[in-house]
Amino acid sequence: MNVTNTVTLSERYLRHAERMVEDGQFPSIEKVVEAGIDSLMREDTAPAGPNEPLAGMADEIRRRMQTPRDQFIPMDKDNLFDRVRARVDPNGLHPMRRLCRIGLGVAGEGAALSVTPRPA
């Protein structure tokens, strides 16, 4: 069932819709508007796919929120990165650590990474 309604479009949207009709993409401006509404309806009902970045972040945030407080790494600028390195590579066996010294530092709002070759 069709219902008559009046829609006011800004000049910008009207020009774009008219171009789409002139190019033969749609038979009328009414169909352009319907296609736009159909697109919005599909977005509203489409489940987030496995590659949806926000869905992945939400799952990761939920997972991290389940981490017990005693497993948190305390934030302090003096030895935070040493504790992170110890947790990630507890035996210090990462190949890069054998070849060079990696230093991380926090300065103000930024962080710096320095890599210096180990003496032979």
Protein Blocks (a to p, Z undefined) as FASTA:
>chain_A
ZZdddddddfklmmmmmmmmmnopafbfklmmmmmmmmmmmmmmpccdfklmklmmmmmm
mmmmmpcfklpccddfklmmmmmmmmmmmnopafklmmpccddddehjbccdddddddZZ
